């Protein structure tokens, strides 16, 4: 879908056909910007606008 300051955004769809935006942040950048990511997630949860996608979850996954 696009990219931003913290990573790439992909379009995902679940088995019910509901569409989601998924942001993937490269592992090498995660440790240096954790607080910025947390702030972005907290702000995004509070946004309510028809042109802004709703934030429903944020998850950290460590790569092996």
C-alpha angles and dihedrals in degrees: 000000000000146000138256142180094296103038149298126319121217133189113241131183128199127214091271091058094251112147125222138180112232120196117204117198117197112248093234090061098044099080094051097047105034094122092048090051092049090050092048092051094047091049093045092053090058096050118104114181133128092235096050121077115237117252110225105164144005121199135179116216121185115218120227 
